[in-house]
C-alpha cells in the first residue's frame, strides 16, 4: 500500500487489509516508532474475515490523535471463528497517521 490514509479510521482499515494479505512491510511502516516491534512474523496469522468499526473518537485529517474501536473476525487453523475486539490509539505526526497501541476488549 502506498497511499497514506487521511484519518485514523482509514489507517485502521488499511492495517486490517495488510493483516489480511500478510503485508508485514505496510504494518511495520504504519506502526509508531515508539511502539513498533523490531520484526513482525505473520507466519501464524489467522485468516482474517471481516472488520467492524465500533467507535471512532477524533482521528480526522486535522486531528493529532485518534481512537478507533473495532471488531475483527478471523478463522483459526481449526476453522473456528474468533473475534479480536480492540480499542486502538493513533497519532498523526508530520501529516501522517501511525498506530501506537491498543487495548484488547474482553467480552
ZADO-1210 file (C-alpha; in nm, 4 decimals, padded with zeros to 6 digits):
<atoms>
<atom x="00.0000" y="00.0000" z="00.0000" code="UNK" pos="1"/>
<atom x="00.1425" y="00.3394" z="-00.0914" code="UNK" pos="2"/>
<atom x="-00.1311" y="00.5952" z="-00.0188" code="UNK" pos="3"/>
<atom x="-00.1251" y="00.7433" z="00.3288" code="UNK" pos="4"/>
<atom x="-00.4718" y="00.7329" z="00.4858" code="UNK" pos="5"/>
<atom x="-00.6107" y="01.0745" z="00.5788" code="UNK" pos="6"/>
<atom x="-00.7794" y="00.9568" z="00.9003" code="UNK" pos="7"/>
<atom x="-00.7113" y="00.7215" z="01.1894" code="UNK" pos="8"/>
<atom x="-01.0042" y="00.5060" z="01.0773" code="UNK" pos="9"/>
<atom x="-00.8597" y="00.4926" z="00.7269" code="UNK" pos="10"/>
<atom x="-00.5300" y="00.3721" z="00.8700" code="UNK" pos="11"/>
<atom x="-00.7109" y="00.1109" z="01.0792" code="UNK" pos="12"/>
<atom x="-00.8861" y="-00.0178" z="00.7684" code="UNK" pos="13"/>
<atom x="-00.5597" y="-00.0294" z="00.5728" code="UNK" pos="14"/>
<atom x="-00.3888" y="-00.2157" z="00.8562" code="UNK" pos="15"/>
<atom x="-00.6694" y="-00.4728" z="00.8619" code="UNK" pos="16"/>
<atom x="-00.6254" y="-00.5204" z="00.4871" code="UNK" pos="17"/>
<atom x="-00.2497" y="-00.5618" z="00.5416" code="UNK" pos="18"/>
<atom x="-00.3035" y="-00.8226" z="00.8131" code="UNK" pos="19"/>
<atom x="-00.5474" y="-00.9987" z="00.5825" code="UNK" pos="20"/>
<atom x="-00.2996" y="-01.0078" z="00.2936" code="UNK" pos="21"/>
<atom x="00.0089" y="-01.0677" z="00.5107" code="UNK" pos="22"/>
<atom x="00.1759" y="-00.7360" z="00.4206" code="UNK" pos="23"/>
<atom x="00.4169" y="-00.7066" z="00.7154" code="UNK" pos="24"/>
<atom x="00.6042" y="-00.4222" z="00.5429" code="UNK" pos="25"/>
<atom x="00.2986" y="-00.1935" z="00.5462" code="UNK" pos="26"/>
<atom x="00.2146" y="-00.2882" z="00.9043" code="UNK" pos="27"/>
<atom x="00.5637" y="-00.2026" z="01.0275" code="UNK" pos="28"/>
<atom x="00.5665" y="00.1215" z="00.8277" code="UNK" pos="29"/>
<atom x="00.2379" y="00.2330" z="00.9850" code="UNK" pos="30"/>
<atom x="00.3426" y="00.1490" z="01.3422" code="UNK" pos="31"/>
<atom x="00.4659" y="00.4425" z="01.5505" code="UNK" pos="32"/>
<atom x="00.8433" y="00.4168" z="01.6076" code="UNK" pos="33"/>
<atom x="00.7958" y="00.4346" z="01.9876" code="UNK" pos="34"/>
<atom x="00.5967" y="00.1089" z="01.9951" code="UNK" pos="35"/>
<atom x="00.6988" y="-00.0601" z="01.6680" code="UNK" pos="36"/>
<atom x="00.8229" y="-00.4189" z="01.7039" code="UNK" pos="37"/>
<atom x="01.1703" y="-00.4978" z="01.5737" code="UNK" pos="38"/>
<atom x="01.0207" y="-00.7516" z="01.3371" code="UNK" pos="39"/>
<atom x="00.6778" y="-00.8839" z="01.2566" code="UNK" pos="40"/>
<atom x="00.6278" y="-01.2525" z="01.1849" code="UNK" pos="41"/>
<atom x="00.2908" y="-01.3212" z="01.0252" code="UNK" pos="42"/>
<atom x="00.3536" y="-01.6904" z="00.9623" code="UNK" pos="43"/>
<atom x="00.0863" y="-01.7869" z="01.2178" code="UNK" pos="44"/>
<atom x="-00.1507" y="-01.5099" z="01.1102" code="UNK" pos="45"/>
<atom x="-00.5137" y="-01.6291" z="01.1221" code="UNK" pos="46"/>
<atom x="-00.7411" y="-01.5954" z="00.8191" code="UNK" pos="47"/>
<atom x="-00.8929" y="-01.2531" z="00.8768" code="UNK" pos="48"/>
<atom x="-01.2521" y="-01.2362" z="00.7550" code="UNK" pos="49"/>
<atom x="-01.4185" y="-00.9045" z="00.8387" code="UNK" pos="50"/>
<atom x="-01.3827" y="-00.5718" z="01.0121" code="UNK" pos="51"/>
<atom x="-01.6489" y="-00.3805" z="01.2032" code="UNK" pos="52"/>
<atom x="-01.5739" y="-00.0293" z="01.3284" code="UNK" pos="53"/>
<atom x="-01.7458" y="00.0092" z="01.6663" code="UNK" pos="54"/>
<atom x="-01.6428" y="00.3622" z="01.7689" code="UNK" pos="55"/>
<atom x="-01.4216" y="00.6462" z="01.6484" code="UNK" pos="56"/>
<atom x="-01.3025" y="00.9328" z="01.8678" code="UNK" pos="57"/>
<atom x="-01.1275" y="01.2149" z="01.6826" code="UNK" pos="58"/>
<atom x="-00.8769" y="01.0946" z="01.4247" code="UNK" pos="59"/>
<atom x="-00.9917" y="01.3269" z="01.1437" code="UNK" pos="60"/>
<atom x="-00.7476" y="01.4709" z="00.8901" code="UNK" pos="61"/>
<atom x="-00.6958" y="01.7791" z="01.1105" code="UNK" pos="62"/>
<atom x="-00.6598" y="01.5971" z="01.4466" code="UNK" pos="63"/>
<atom x="-00.3329" y="01.4872" z="01.6059" code="UNK" pos="64"/>
<atom x="-00.4712" y="01.1870" z="01.7938" code="UNK" pos="65"/>
<atom x="-00.7493" y="00.9398" z="01.7421" code="UNK" pos="66"/>
<atom x="-00.9036" y="00.6244" z="01.8820" code="UNK" pos="67"/>
<atom x="-01.0662" y="00.3530" z="01.6735" code="UNK" pos="68"/>
<atom x="-01.2507" y="00.0672" z="01.8379" code="UNK" pos="69"/>
<atom x="-01.3058" y="-00.2328" z="01.6144" code="UNK" pos="70"/>
<atom x="-01.4033" y="-00.5964" z="01.5999" code="UNK" pos="71"/>
<atom x="-01.2165" y="-00.8148" z="01.3529" code="UNK" pos="72"/>
<atom x="-01.3318" y="-01.1669" z="01.2808" code="UNK" pos="73"/>
<atom x="-01.0995" y="-01.4483" z="01.1825" code="UNK" pos="74"/>
<atom x="-01.0801" y="-01.8213" z="01.1305" code="UNK" pos="75"/>
<atom x="-00.8135" y="-02.0108" z="01.3218" code="UNK" pos="76"/>
<atom x="-00.6264" y="-02.3163" z="01.1935" code="UNK" pos="77"/>
<atom x="-00.9113" y="-02.5426" z="01.3022" code="UNK" pos="78"/>
<atom x="-01.1698" y="-02.3311" z="01.1181" code="UNK" pos="79"/>
<atom x="-01.3169" y="-02.1904" z="01.4395" code="UNK" pos="80"/>
<atom x="-01.4451" y="-01.8334" z="01.4234" code="UNK" pos="81"/>
<atom x="-01.2768" y="-01.5839" z="01.6552" code="UNK" pos="82"/>
<atom x="-01.3155" y="-01.2145" z="01.7263" code="UNK" pos="83"/>
<atom x="-01.0472" y="-00.9618" z="01.8125" code="UNK" pos="84"/>
<atom x="-01.2063" y="-00.6601" z="01.9837" code="UNK" pos="85"/>
<atom x="-00.9597" y="-00.3760" z="02.0338" code="UNK" pos="86"/>
<atom x="-00.9610" y="-00.0064" z="02.1156" code="UNK" pos="87"/>
<atom x="-00.6611" y="00.1298" z="01.9229" code="UNK" pos="88"/>
<atom x="-00.4754" y="00.4577" z="01.9679" code="UNK" pos="89"/>
<atom x="-00.3348" y="00.6553" z="01.6759" code="UNK" pos="90"/>
<atom x="-00.1226" y="00.9666" z="01.6446" code="UNK" pos="91"/>
<atom x="-00.0668" y="01.1979" z="01.3470" code="UNK" pos="92"/>
<atom x="00.2852" y="01.3332" z="01.3030" code="UNK" pos="93"/>
<atom x="00.4097" y="01.5361" z="01.0069" code="UNK" pos="94"/>
<atom x="00.0736" y="01.4836" z="00.8381" code="UNK" pos="95"/>
<atom x="00.0874" y="01.1036" z="00.8646" code="UNK" pos="96"/>
<atom x="-00.1146" y="00.8695" z="01.0881" code="UNK" pos="97"/>
<atom x="00.0550" y="00.5960" z="01.2926" code="UNK" pos="98"/>
<atom x="-00.0805" y="00.3114" z="01.5015" code="UNK" pos="99"/>
<atom x="00.0500" y="00.3481" z="01.8593" code="UNK" pos="100"/>
<atom x="-00.1089" y="00.0659" z="02.0585" code="UNK" pos="101"/>
<atom x="-00.4385" y="-00.0802" z="02.1632" code="UNK" pos="102"/>
<atom x="-00.6322" y="-00.2329" z="02.4482" code="UNK" pos="103"/>
<atom x="-00.7990" y="-00.5680" z="02.3910" code="UNK" pos="104"/>
<atom x="-01.1657" y="-00.5522" z="02.4929" code="UNK" pos="105"/>
<atom x="-01.2750" y="-00.8674" z="02.6694" code="UNK" pos="106"/>
<atom x="-01.6329" y="-00.9944" z="02.6391" code="UNK" pos="107"/>
</atoms>
